[in-house]
Amino acid sequence: MTTSTTPRLVLDGDAQDLLFRQARTPDRFTGEPVDDETVRAVHDLVRDGPTAFNQQPLRIFLLRSPESRERLAVHLSRGNREKTLRAPLTALLAVDKEFHRKLPELFPAFPGAADFYASDSALRKRSAVLNGALQAAYLIIGIRAAGLAAGPMSGFDEDGVDREFFPAGDLSALLVVNIGRPGQPAGRPRGPRLAHAEVCTTL
């Protein structure tokens, strides 16, 4: 545990370390499996994260079999292939491009939401990606909350993955996330982060 904590944060120092300060993105994991019960617990925690109009476009595909990993690996950038084939669990995250069909049950306060998004495919695509990315970020934090590490990757051929896994065209690949317990300390120091003054502007 780090000794310095921010008194204005309600979250205690141990939790801050687990979720952010000591969390890293590993290239290698131990061989310990990640079971379905843990994945379910993570999802049940993070599904309450906010999105616009309670949109829930994220779809998660757990690639456990060697065959499914090989199908994905051929579409990954060279540097991402080996780490994905070695990881205890790989999640292929996609967005449902027809997410608006569920809006009547997910956001009944806005009865016209489904028709609103149905009428504008460009808006629907942007919204699916934005809200799917929000859900993916919540998922990564949830994975850390379970004491695991997440290795998110965007280095893949999106069109190739879509053809391989989503030929019906209703889903679109968003992110690949390797999941497990880190197998060794990070080999390089954490990259620098922008300071508050460089990011935040008060108007």
Backbone as JSON, one array per atom type, in Angstrom:
{
  "sequence": "MTTSTTPRLVLDGDAQDLLFRQARTPDRFTGEPVDDETVRAVHDLVRDGPTAFNQQPLRIFLLRSPESRERLAVHLSRGNREKTLRAPLTALLAVDKEFHRKLPELFPAFPGAADFYASDSALRKRSAVLNGALQAAYLIIGIRAAGLAAGPMSGFDEDGVDREFFPAGDLSALLVVNIGRPGQPAGRPRGPRLAHAEVCTTL",
  "N": [[0.84, -1.2, 0.0], [0.52, 2.23, -0.83], [1.74, 5.05, 1.01], [0.83, 7.61, 0.82], [-2.23, 9.19, 0.55], [-5.14, 10.62, -0.94], [-6.94, 12.92, 0.78], [-9.44, 13.86, 0.0], [-10.69, 11.91, -1.4], [-13.06, 9.35, -1.17], [-12.64, 6.65, -1.45], [-10.58, 4.16, -0.06], [-6.99, 3.95, 0.59], [-5.86, 1.42, -0.08], [-7.69, 0.42, -1.95], [-7.49, 2.38, -3.91], [-4.86, 1.91, -4.75], [-5.13, -0.72, -5.76], [-6.91, -0.4, -7.9], [-5.82, 1.65, -9.47], [-3.19, 3.05, -8.8], [-1.16, 1.09, -8.33], [-1.8, -0.72, -10.24], [-1.11, -2.38, -13.3], [-0.48, -2.88, -16.84], [-0.03, -5.93, -17.97], [2.23, -7.98, -19.96], [2.62, -10.63, -19.7], [1.15, -13.46, -18.09], [0.33, -15.49, -15.19], [-0.28, -19.05, -15.13], [-2.7, -19.44, -13.96], [-6.15, -20.12, -14.12], [-8.98, -18.14, -15.24], [-12.05, -18.15, -13.99], [-15.54, -18.75, -14.91], [-17.29, -17.82, -12.97], [-15.93, -15.72, -11.76], [-15.77, -13.91, -13.89], [-18.49, -13.4, -14.22], [-19.05, -12.17, -11.76], [-17.53, -9.84, -12.03], [-18.84, -8.63, -14.22], [-21.41, -8.26, -13.1], [-20.81, -6.32, -11.24], [-19.9, -4.07, -12.76], [-21.86, -3.46, -14.58], [-23.61, -1.5, -13.9], [-22.49, 0.92, -14.48], [-22.62, 4.29, -15.77], [-24.19, 5.2, -18.9], [-25.14, 6.87, -21.97], [-28.58, 7.46, -22.12], [-28.93, 5.0, -20.94], [-27.87, 3.15, -22.69], [-26.63, 0.01, -23.78], [-24.5, -1.21, -25.46], [-22.32, -2.95, -25.46], [-20.86, -6.12, -26.12], [-19.57, -9.19, -25.01], [-17.19, -11.56, -25.76], [-15.9, -14.5, -24.71], [-12.94, -15.95, -25.23], [-11.92, -19.01, -24.95], [-11.14, -21.5, -25.97], [-8.41, -23.09, -27.77], [-8.82, -23.02, -30.5], [-10.51, -20.82, -30.98], [-8.85, -18.75, -30.16], [-6.79, -18.92, -32.04], [-8.2, -18.24, -34.33], [-8.63, -15.56, -33.81], [-6.01, -14.61, -33.48], [-4.72, -14.45, -35.97], [-5.56, -12.07, -36.97], [-4.51, -10.14, -35.39], [-2.1, -7.58, -34.58], [1.44, -8.13, -35.02], [2.9, -7.97, -32.6], [0.98, -8.49, -30.71], [0.09, -11.07, -30.91], [1.42, -13.39, -29.73], [1.23, -12.89, -26.94], [-1.51, -12.98, -26.62], [-2.18, -15.62, -27.29], [-1.0, -16.86, -25.15], [-2.31, -15.97, -22.88], [-4.42, -16.49, -19.96], [-7.14, -15.99, -20.35], [-8.97, -14.53, -22.96], [-10.81, -11.76, -23.92], [-12.97, -10.8, -26.38], [-14.19, -7.82, -27.27], [-17.11, -6.34, -28.44], [-19.41, -4.17, -30.21], [-22.92, -3.81, -30.33], [-24.48, -2.94, -33.14], [-27.1, -2.51, -33.48], [-28.17, -1.64, -31.13], [-30.2, 0.04, -30.34], [-32.63, -1.21, -30.46], [-33.22, -2.35, -28.04], [-33.71, -0.24, -26.41], [-36.38, 0.62, -25.68], [-37.03, -1.01, -23.45], [-34.86, -0.57, -21.81], [-34.66, 2.16, -21.41], [-37.27, 3.44, -20.7], [-38.29, 5.95, -20.13], [-37.9, 7.6, -22.25], [-39.7, 7.29, -24.77], [-39.4, 7.57, -27.53], [-36.79, 6.96, -28.17], [-35.71, 4.67, -29.49], [-36.66, 4.96, -32.14], [-35.49, 7.39, -32.73], [-32.71, 6.8, -32.86], [-32.79, 4.83, -34.78], [-33.31, 6.17, -37.1], [-30.98, 7.42, -37.91], [-28.16, 6.31, -38.99], [-25.44, 6.93, -38.85], [-25.2, 8.44, -36.5], [-26.04, 6.46, -34.74], [-23.98, 4.58, -34.96], [-21.75, 6.06, -33.98], [-22.62, 6.47, -31.38], [-22.83, 3.87, -30.42], [-20.14, 3.08, -30.4], [-18.98, 4.99, -28.66], [-20.41, 4.62, -26.2], [-20.03, 1.91, -25.87], [-17.26, 1.91, -25.51], [-17.11, 3.26, -23.07], [-18.32, 1.31, -21.44], [-16.43, -0.71, -21.76], [-14.23, 0.41, -20.47], [-15.2, 0.49, -17.83], [-15.31, -2.26, -17.45], [-12.6, -3.0, -17.45], [-11.73, -1.76, -15.09], [-13.3, -3.21, -13.33], [-12.19, -5.76, -13.65], [-9.69, -5.34, -12.5], [-10.59, -4.84, -9.91], [-11.25, -7.38, -9.14], [-8.86, -8.42, -8.47], [-7.33, -9.13, -10.59], [-5.5, -8.67, -13.69], [-5.69, -6.59, -16.59], [-5.15, -6.58, -20.06], [-5.63, -4.48, -22.38], [-6.09, -4.18, -25.93], [-5.83, -2.57, -29.05], [-4.7, -3.16, -31.38], [-5.45, -4.58, -34.05], [-6.87, -6.06, -37.02], [-9.72, -4.69, -37.79], [-11.77, -5.06, -39.7], [-11.15, -7.64, -40.57], [-11.5, -9.15, -38.19], [-14.21, -8.7, -37.77], [-15.31, -9.99, -40.03], [-14.54, -12.59, -39.47], [-15.69, -13.25, -36.95], [-18.17, -11.99, -36.74], [-20.04, -12.31, -38.99], [-22.66, -11.74, -39.7], [-22.98, -9.05, -39.54], [-24.14, -7.47, -37.59], [-22.73, -6.87, -35.34], [-19.72, -5.22, -34.22], [-16.23, -5.27, -33.93], [-14.52, -4.0, -31.09], [-12.48, -3.96, -29.06], [-9.74, -5.88, -27.8], [-9.11, -7.81, -24.97], [-6.82, -9.14, -22.83], [-6.81, -11.28, -20.0], [-5.93, -12.02, -16.66], [-3.79, -13.2, -13.97], [-1.0, -11.21, -13.25], [2.17, -12.32, -14.37], [4.78, -11.59, -13.8], [6.84, -8.91, -12.56], [6.35, -5.65, -14.01], [8.22, -4.9, -16.93], [9.14, -2.42, -17.6], [9.24, 1.03, -16.59], [6.27, 2.78, -15.47], [4.58, 4.7, -17.88], [4.72, 8.29, -18.38], [2.21, 10.51, -17.04], [-0.14, 13.03, -17.89], [-0.21, 16.13, -16.15], [-2.5, 17.59, -13.75], [-2.87, 20.34, -14.32], [-2.34, 20.4, -17.02], [-4.44, 19.12, -18.13], [-6.93, 19.89, -17.06], [-9.2, 22.57, -17.28], [-10.56, 25.49, -16.02], [-13.46, 27.27, -16.54]],
  "CA": [[0.0, 0.0, 0.0], [1.23, 3.49, -0.79], [1.45, 5.76, 2.26], [0.16, 8.88, 0.56], [-3.57, 9.1, 0.0], [-5.78, 11.91, -1.14], [-8.03, 12.94, 1.77], [-10.73, 14.2, -0.57], [-11.26, 10.72, -2.01], [-13.71, 8.45, -0.22], [-12.03, 5.34, -1.64], [-9.39, 4.06, 0.79], [-5.73, 3.86, -0.13], [-5.67, 0.09, -0.65], [-8.52, 0.31, -3.15], [-6.88, 3.26, -4.91], [-3.71, 1.2, -5.3], [-5.59, -1.88, -6.52], [-7.58, -0.01, -9.14], [-5.1, 2.63, -10.27], [-1.8, 3.43, -8.58], [-0.27, -0.05, -8.49], [-2.27, -1.56, -11.35], [-0.32, -2.27, -14.52], [-0.93, -3.66, -17.99], [1.04, -6.92, -18.16], [2.37, -8.74, -21.2], [2.63, -12.05, -19.35], [0.3, -13.84, -16.97], [0.53, -16.83, -14.67], [-1.16, -20.03, -15.76], [-3.93, -19.6, -13.19], [-7.31, -19.84, -14.97], [-10.0, -17.16, -14.84], [-13.27, -18.94, -14.15], [-16.76, -18.05, -15.33], [-17.89, -17.16, -11.82], [-15.24, -14.44, -11.59], [-16.21, -13.03, -14.97], [-19.86, -13.0, -13.91], [-18.99, -11.21, -10.65], [-17.04, -8.57, -12.59], [-19.91, -8.02, -15.0], [-22.48, -7.83, -12.22], [-20.36, -5.09, -10.6], [-19.68, -2.91, -13.63], [-22.97, -3.21, -15.51], [-24.33, -0.31, -13.46], [-21.8, 2.14, -14.9], [-23.52, 5.12, -16.59], [-24.08, 5.42, -20.34], [-26.18, 7.75, -22.48], [-29.89, 6.81, -22.26], [-28.78, 3.61, -20.49], [-27.48, 2.28, -23.79], [-25.75, -1.08, -23.37], [-24.13, -1.85, -26.73], [-21.16, -3.84, -25.36], [-21.02, -7.57, -26.11], [-18.3, -9.76, -24.58], [-16.98, -12.93, -26.21], [-14.79, -15.08, -23.96], [-12.24, -16.91, -26.09], [-11.23, -19.98, -24.08], [-10.59, -22.63, -26.71], [-7.28, -22.75, -28.64], [-9.29, -22.72, -31.86], [-11.02, -19.44, -31.05], [-7.68, -17.87, -30.05], [-6.1, -18.93, -33.33], [-9.01, -17.46, -35.27], [-8.4, -14.15, -33.53], [-4.6, -14.24, -33.55], [-4.3, -14.13, -37.34], [-5.98, -10.71, -37.28], [-3.85, -9.23, -34.47], [-0.76, -7.11, -34.95], [2.43, -9.14, -34.68], [3.28, -7.88, -31.2], [-0.12, -8.89, -29.83], [-0.33, -12.45, -31.15], [1.94, -14.36, -28.76], [0.68, -12.64, -25.61], [-2.91, -13.41, -26.62], [-2.22, -17.08, -27.27], [-0.53, -17.33, -23.84], [-3.12, -15.45, -21.77], [-5.42, -17.43, -19.43], [-8.45, -15.69, -20.92], [-9.03, -13.37, -23.85], [-12.17, -11.27, -24.18], [-13.17, -9.98, -27.58], [-15.29, -6.9, -27.01], [-17.76, -5.84, -29.66], [-20.59, -3.36, -29.96], [-24.12, -4.14, -31.08], [-24.85, -1.77, -33.95], [-28.56, -2.38, -33.41], [-28.46, -1.52, -29.7], [-31.38, 0.86, -30.11], [-33.82, -2.07, -30.38], [-33.48, -2.65, -26.63], [-33.92, 0.99, -25.64], [-37.7, 0.73, -25.02], [-37.02, -1.65, -22.12], [-33.75, -0.06, -21.0], [-34.87, 3.58, -21.09], [-38.68, 3.7, -21.02], [-38.62, 7.36, -19.93], [-37.8, 8.27, -23.55], [-40.33, 6.31, -25.66], [-38.99, 7.72, -28.92], [-35.35, 6.78, -28.31], [-35.39, 3.67, -30.51], [-36.9, 5.55, -33.46], [-34.5, 8.45, -32.9], [-31.45, 6.22, -33.32], [-33.03, 4.04, -35.99], [-33.38, 7.06, -38.27], [-29.69, 8.03, -38.21], [-27.19, 5.23, -38.82], [-24.14, 7.49, -38.46], [-25.32, 8.75, -35.07], [-26.14, 5.19, -34.02], [-22.64, 3.98, -34.92], [-20.93, 6.84, -33.04], [-23.12, 6.25, -30.03], [-22.46, 2.51, -30.03], [-18.7, 3.05, -30.11], [-18.72, 5.8, -27.47], [-20.95, 3.99, -25.0], [-19.33, 0.63, -25.73], [-15.94, 2.2, -24.93], [-17.34, 3.52, -21.64], [-18.54, 0.02, -20.78], [-15.16, -1.43, -21.77], [-13.4, 0.99, -19.41], [-15.72, -0.03, -16.57], [-14.93, -3.67, -17.37], [-11.19, -3.07, -17.07], [-11.65, -1.44, -13.67], [-13.88, -4.35, -12.63], [-11.2, -6.83, -13.67], [-8.72, -4.99, -11.46], [-11.25, -5.0, -8.61], [-11.25, -8.8, -8.83], [-7.5, -8.82, -8.2], [-6.74, -9.57, -11.84], [-4.96, -7.61, -14.54], [-6.26, -6.54, -17.94], [-4.28, -6.07, -21.12], [-6.45, -4.09, -23.54], [-5.35, -4.0, -27.18], [-6.58, -2.14, -30.23], [-3.9, -3.49, -32.56], [-5.98, -5.69, -34.83], [-7.58, -5.74, -38.26], [-11.13, -4.67, -37.4], [-12.6, -5.69, -40.74], [-10.88, -9.06, -40.54], [-12.16, -9.73, -37.01], [-15.65, -8.67, -38.01], [-15.65, -11.06, -40.98], [-14.3, -13.89, -38.84], [-16.54, -13.54, -35.79], [-19.49, -11.36, -36.81], [-20.37, -12.22, -40.42], [-24.02, -11.23, -39.91], [-22.88, -7.6, -39.68], [-24.84, -6.72, -36.55], [-21.76, -6.51, -34.32], [-18.45, -4.69, -34.72], [-15.16, -5.42, -32.93], [-14.13, -2.77, -30.42], [-11.26, -4.06, -28.28], [-9.35, -7.19, -27.32], [-8.58, -7.67, -23.61], [-6.29, -10.33, -22.18], [-7.16, -11.22, -18.58], [-5.31, -13.03, -15.81], [-2.93, -12.67, -12.91], [0.3, -10.88, -13.85], [3.14, -13.37, -14.09], [6.06, -11.06, -13.39], [6.79, -7.45, -12.49], [6.43, -4.95, -15.29], [9.6, -4.77, -17.35], [9.52, -1.03, -17.84], [8.5, 1.91, -15.68], [5.01, 3.32, -15.96], [4.73, 5.88, -18.72], [4.29, 9.52, -17.72], [0.83, 10.94, -17.18], [-0.29, 14.48, -17.91], [-0.55, 16.73, -14.86], [-3.82, 18.21, -13.63], [-2.87, 21.64, -15.0], [-2.3, 20.19, -18.46], [-5.67, 18.46, -18.55], [-8.15, 20.53, -16.56], [-9.36, 24.01, -17.49], [-11.74, 26.05, -15.37], [-14.02, 28.37, -17.33]],
  "C": [[0.87, 1.25, 0.0], [0.82, 4.26, 0.45], [0.71, 7.06, 2.02], [-1.21, 8.63, -0.05], [-4.14, 10.49, -0.12], [-6.97, 12.01, -0.21], [-9.39, 13.25, 1.18], [-11.38, 13.02, -1.28], [-11.85, 9.82, -0.94], [-13.07, 7.07, -0.26], [-10.74, 5.24, -0.83], [-8.15, 3.78, -0.05], [-5.48, 2.51, -0.77], [-6.46, -0.07, -1.95], [-7.98, 1.2, -4.27], [-5.69, 2.57, -5.57], [-4.14, 0.06, -6.21], [-6.13, -1.47, -7.88], [-6.73, 0.85, -10.04], [-3.6, 2.69, -10.0], [-0.81, 2.28, -8.79], [-0.67, -0.96, -9.65], [-1.42, -1.31, -12.59], [-0.96, -3.09, -15.64], [0.16, -4.67, -18.34], [1.06, -7.51, -19.57], [2.3, -10.24, -20.94], [1.77, -12.29, -18.12], [0.76, -15.18, -16.42], [-0.42, -17.78, -15.39], [-2.47, -20.22, -15.03], [-5.15, -19.24, -14.03], [-8.2, -18.75, -14.38], [-11.35, -17.82, -15.08], [-14.48, -18.07, -14.49], [-17.4, -17.29, -14.18], [-17.25, -15.8, -11.57], [-15.68, -13.45, -12.66], [-17.63, -12.52, -14.71], [-19.87, -11.96, -12.79], [-18.51, -9.85, -11.14], [-18.15, -7.88, -13.36], [-21.02, -7.48, -14.12], [-22.12, -6.54, -11.47], [-20.42, -3.91, -11.55], [-20.86, -2.6, -14.54], [-23.78, -1.97, -15.13], [-23.62, 1.0, -13.81], [-22.67, 2.94, -15.86], [-23.16, 5.16, -18.07], [-25.22, 6.32, -20.76], [-27.47, 6.97, -22.69], [-29.86, 5.34, -21.83], [-28.51, 2.65, -21.64], [-26.5, 1.23, -23.27], [-25.31, -1.86, -24.61], [-23.02, -2.89, -26.6], [-21.58, -5.3, -25.35], [-19.63, -8.18, -25.88], [-18.23, -11.22, -25.02], [-15.72, -13.46, -25.53], [-14.16, -16.18, -24.79], [-11.4, -17.83, -25.21], [-10.55, -21.09, -24.89], [-9.39, -22.18, -27.56], [-7.74, -22.36, -30.04], [-9.78, -21.28, -31.98], [-9.87, -18.44, -30.95], [-6.94, -17.79, -31.39], [-6.88, -18.12, -34.37], [-8.8, -15.97, -35.08], [-6.97, -13.74, -33.84], [-4.16, -13.83, -34.95], [-4.66, -12.69, -37.72], [-5.34, -9.67, -36.34], [-2.54, -8.74, -35.05], [0.27, -8.09, -34.41], [2.78, -9.14, -33.19], [2.21, -8.36, -30.23], [-0.46, -10.38, -29.92], [0.12, -13.39, -30.03], [1.33, -14.15, -27.39], [-0.78, -13.08, -25.51], [-3.02, -14.92, -26.57], [-1.79, -17.64, -25.92], [-1.46, -16.96, -22.7], [-4.12, -16.49, -21.27], [-6.8, -17.23, -20.04], [-8.34, -14.46, -21.81], [-10.49, -13.03, -24.1], [-12.15, -10.42, -25.45], [-14.4, -9.12, -27.33], [-15.81, -6.34, -28.33], [-18.92, -4.95, -29.25], [-21.71, -3.81, -30.89], [-24.57, -2.89, -31.83], [-26.35, -1.55, -33.99], [-29.01, -2.25, -31.96], [-29.78, -0.82, -29.42], [-32.66, 0.01, -29.96], [-34.18, -2.42, -28.94], [-33.79, -1.41, -25.81], [-35.32, 1.11, -25.03], [-37.75, 0.08, -23.64], [-35.93, -1.08, -21.22], [-33.94, 1.4, -20.59], [-36.31, 3.97, -21.44], [-39.09, 5.15, -20.84], [-38.56, 8.15, -21.24], [-38.36, 7.32, -24.6], [-39.85, 6.4, -27.1], [-37.53, 7.45, -29.17], [-34.99, 5.79, -29.41], [-35.57, 4.24, -31.91], [-35.88, 6.64, -33.76], [-33.2, 7.9, -33.45], [-31.63, 5.4, -34.59], [-32.97, 4.91, -37.24], [-32.05, 7.63, -38.69], [-28.59, 7.01, -37.95], [-25.83, 5.74, -38.38], [-24.12, 7.82, -36.97], [-25.33, 7.46, -34.25], [-24.77, 4.53, -33.9], [-21.75, 4.72, -33.94], [-21.33, 6.56, -31.61], [-22.76, 4.86, -29.54], [-21.0, 2.43, -29.64], [-18.4, 3.81, -28.82], [-19.18, 5.08, -26.21], [-20.36, 2.6, -24.78], [-17.95, 0.82, -25.12], [-16.06, 2.54, -23.45], [-17.51, 2.2, -20.89], [-17.25, -0.8, -20.73], [-14.23, -0.91, -20.68], [-13.88, 0.52, -18.03], [-15.29, -1.49, -16.38], [-13.48, -3.82, -16.92], [-11.01, -2.77, -15.59], [-12.22, -2.59, -12.84], [-12.92, -5.53, -12.57], [-10.13, -6.58, -12.6], [-9.33, -5.17, -10.07], [-11.31, -6.46, -8.18], [-9.84, -9.32, -8.52], [-6.77, -9.35, -9.42], [-6.15, -8.38, -12.59], [-5.56, -7.73, -15.93], [-5.24, -5.96, -18.91], [-5.09, -5.71, -22.34], [-5.59, -3.79, -24.77], [-6.28, -3.55, -28.3], [-5.84, -2.48, -31.52], [-4.4, -4.73, -33.26], [-6.68, -5.17, -36.07], [-9.08, -5.83, -37.97], [-12.01, -5.35, -38.43], [-12.4, -7.2, -40.76], [-11.55, -9.77, -39.37], [-13.66, -9.77, -37.21], [-16.07, -9.78, -38.98], [-15.55, -12.43, -40.32], [-15.34, -14.23, -37.78], [-17.97, -13.02, -35.93], [-19.94, -11.21, -38.26], [-21.77, -11.67, -40.68], [-24.04, -9.71, -40.02], [-23.57, -6.8, -38.6], [-23.92, -6.27, -35.42], [-20.48, -6.01, -34.98], [-17.42, -4.75, -33.61], [-14.73, -4.06, -32.39], [-12.75, -2.87, -29.8], [-11.0, -5.54, -27.97], [-8.7, -7.0, -25.95], [-8.11, -9.03, -23.12], [-6.44, -10.18, -20.67], [-6.46, -12.34, -17.83], [-4.56, -12.38, -14.67], [-1.55, -12.4, -13.5], [1.36, -11.88, -13.41], [4.48, -12.88, -13.61], [5.93, -9.55, -13.28], [6.93, -6.83, -13.87], [7.89, -4.7, -15.66], [10.05, -3.35, -17.6], [8.7, -0.14, -16.92], [7.2, 2.41, -16.32], [5.27, 4.58, -16.79], [4.23, 7.13, -18.01], [2.83, 9.82, -17.98], [0.8, 12.48, -17.17], [-0.72, 14.98, -16.54], [-1.94, 17.38, -14.93], [-3.89, 19.51, -14.43], [-2.87, 21.52, -16.51], [-3.62, 19.65, -19.01], [-6.92, 19.28, -18.24], [-8.12, 22.04, -16.78], [-10.65, 24.45, -16.81], [-12.22, 27.26, -16.16], [-15.0, 29.18, -16.48]]
}
